[in-house]
Amino acid sequence: MAQEMKMKDCNESNQNIPRCAYRVMESATLNECENECNIPTGRTGPLIGKIPVVLSDVEVQIDLESEIRLGERALDIKNIDKHIEITQCKLVPYTNKLFIAGYVQKNIQFSTIDCTNQVSISGNIQHTTVNIPFKCVTKIHFSNCPIYGKEYKKRLNSLNDNMLNKEQKEDSWIHYNKLYEPVYCELEHTRILETDILERNTPLWNTLPNEKSFHEITEKMVVYIRLKVLQNQNVCIPEPSCDVNVISSKDTKCVEIEVGFDPERGMIGKEVPVEELGVD
């Protein structure tokens, strides 16, 4: 009941707005704020860091054909917008098979036929949104191999008291389980090439000549999806082998130097004060 009252109030409020009374309620011009750019710096090597490693960089081609039926008969397609959603990108361990699934979401704007005469055709602009699913499996080439875990169970046996036979009263086991970082995907870009075939099979009488309406669209698409297959791995970061320009600090209590890259000066070093490192 409360929801019905709320919808009623909303409808009454919308009806009170005069037609063509839309306007800008408020506008302001903002001043530009000042900022100071800092060069990103980090610890020098040699050290080990866990970072995403690119296992494979692949572009997958998926060919699709679909038939779409509109809600009412149309005269023309005015605009089509579409984008791709990836719902699954899974690598099966110890294989190079990548399973991909998703859908192409397509928004179609089309003109309808409300009334006709000998010199004109009139109607409204409608829209329909549909999801066209796809799934496939593709073989990929590894630039860097994934690292998998291991699990095993092993029984250990000992000698009995006379040191000649296996001890029957006691069993010892080793249970080992090493998990691995999951392999995941990152979408780089998508590209869609398409052809839409309009099934114009219903002529319009007593109006403009050679005009026909359609109800169905046959769509042929070639979809390209660029993916990076990644896994977090331990990576050795070596010490810089080039010259580093050290930026001096006023604080003399410095115990470490962080390095960064300046396009104008090349490799630079920054002295890190003790308090920033938390060193007593």
Disulfide bonds with the S-S distance in Angstrom:
Cys89-Cys185 2.02
